[in-house]
C-alpha cells in the first residue's frame, strides 16, 4: 500500500505559520487594549478627583491663585483623559483588525484541513479498494488451484 502524501502540505505549513502569527498579533493587540483601558481608567479617576476638589473648593473660600491652579490641573487632566480615550479607541480598532485577520487565517487553515481530511479519506478508500482487489485475486488463484487439484 502507498503511504499518504498530501500535495498541499507546504501550503498548509505556511498557513499554520500565518495563523500562529495572527494569533500572536491578536494577543499583543489585546494586551495593548487592556493597558489602554487601564490608562484611561487612571486618567478618568484623576479628572474626577480634581473635579471633586474644585467643587468642594467652592464650598469654602479659596484664594484666586489656588482656584486657577486647580482649574489648570483639571484642564490638563481632561486633556490627558481625552488622549487616553483616543488611544483606547485606536487600540480597540487595532484589536478588531487583528481579530479579523486571525479569523481569516483560521478560516484558510480550516479549508486546508478539510481538504486534507478529504484527501486522506480518498486515499483510505483507494487503499481499501487495492487491498480488496488483492484479496480477490488471491482467492481467485486459490479457487482455481483447488479446481485443478480435484
WOKAQUI-V63601 format. One record per backbone hydrogen bond with DSSP energy under -0.5 kcal/mol. CO is the residue of the C=O (numbers start at 0). NH is the residue of the N-H. E is the energy in kcal/mol with one decimal. If there is no record, write none. Layout:
CO:NH:E + CO:NH:E
This chain:
4:6:-0.7 + 5:8:-1.5 + 7:11:-2.4 + 8:12:-2.4 + 9:13:-2.1 + 10:14:-2.5 + 11:15:-2.3 + 12:16:-2.2 + 13:17:-2.4 + 14:18:-2.5 + 15:19:-2.4 + 16:20:-2.6 + 17:21:-2.5 + 18:22:-2.3 + 19:23:-2.3 + 20:24:-2.6 + 21:25:-2.2 + 22:26:-2.3 + 23:27:-2.3 + 24:28:-2.4 + 25:29:-2.4 + 26:30:-2.2 + 27:31:-2.4 + 28:32:-2.4 + 29:33:-2.6 + 30:34:-2.3 + 31:35:-2.4 + 32:36:-2.2 + 33:37:-2.1 + 34:38:-2.5 + 35:39:-2.5 + 36:40:-2.5 + 37:41:-2.4 + 38:42:-2.4 + 39:43:-2.6 + 40:44:-2.4 + 41:45:-2.3 + 42:46:-2.3 + 43:47:-2.7 + 44:48:-2.2 + 45:49:-2.1 + 46:50:-2.5 + 47:51:-2.4 + 48:52:-2.1 + 49:53:-2.4 + 50:54:-2.7 + 51:55:-2.9 + 52:56:-1.8 + 53:57:-0.9 + 54:57:-0.7 + 54:58:-0.5 + 55:58:-0.8 + 55:59:-0.7 + 62:66:-2.3 + 63:67:-2.6 + 64:68:-2.2 + 65:69:-2.6 + 66:70:-2.5 + 67:71:-2.5 + 68:72:-2.4 + 69:73:-2.5 + 70:74:-2.6 + 71:75:-2.4 + 72:76:-2.6 + 73:77:-2.4 + 74:78:-2.2 + 75:79:-2.4 + 76:80:-2.3 + 77:81:-2.3 + 78:82:-2.4 + 79:83:-2.5 + 80:84:-2.6 + 81:85:-2.4 + 82:86:-2.4 + 83:87:-2.5 + 84:88:-2.5 + 85:89:-2.5 + 86:90:-2.4 + 87:91:-2.4 + 88:92:-2.3 + 89:93:-2.6 + 90:94:-2.5 + 91:95:-2.7 + 92:96:-2.2 + 93:97:-2.5 + 94:98:-2.5 + 95:99:-2.1 + 96:100:-2.2 + 97:101:-2.4 + 98:102:-2.6 + 99:103:-2.2 + 100:104:-2.5 + 101:105:-2.9 + 102:106:-2.4 + 103:107:-2.5 + 104:108:-2.1 + 105:109:-2.3 + 106:110:-2.3 + 107:111:-1.8 + 108:112:-2.3 + 109:113:-2.6 + 110:114:-2.2 + 111:115:-2.6 + 112:116:-2.4 + 113:117:-2.4 + 114:118:-2.5 + 115:119:-2.7 + 116:120:-2.3 + 117:121:-2.5 + 118:122:-2.5 + 119:123:-2.9 + 120:124:-2.4 + 121:125:-2.4 + 122:126:-2.8 + 123:127:-2.7 + 124:128:-2.5 + 125:129:-2.6 + 126:130:-2.7 + 127:131:-2.6 + 128:132:-2.4 + 129:133:-2.2 + 130:134:-2.5 + 131:135:-2.6 + 132:136:-2.3 + 133:137:-2.4 + 134:138:-2.7 + 135:139:-2.3 + 136:140:-2.6 + 137:141:-2.6 + 138:142:-2.5 + 139:143:-2.4 + 140:144:-2.3 + 141:145:-2.0 + 142:146:-1.7 + 143:147:-1.8 + 144:148:-1.5 + 145:149:-1.5
